[in-house]
Amino acid sequence: MKIKLLVSLAGAHNAFNAGAEPDWDDEDAIRLIDAGFALPVSETKIERAVATPAAERRKRDVASSDGNDASN
């Protein structure tokens, strides 16, 4: 079972920092969760839809119809 440790744990062969997500045997994982030292990690990832932002729309600069420019 995959768990997320809320505290650091160290043993004879391993050491884990808080926040680590190791695979643990089910019986010990349940004990760590019940003691408040870990949380179960969901194995399946949930895909979420994200709305794409609307395209930016700008007003076009239109030259005068008689051909005279204000910059002349």
ABEGO torsion letter per residue (X at the ends): XBBBBABBBBBAABBBBBGBBBBBBAAAAAAAAAAGABBBBBABBBBBBBBBBBBBBBBBBBBBAAGBBAAX
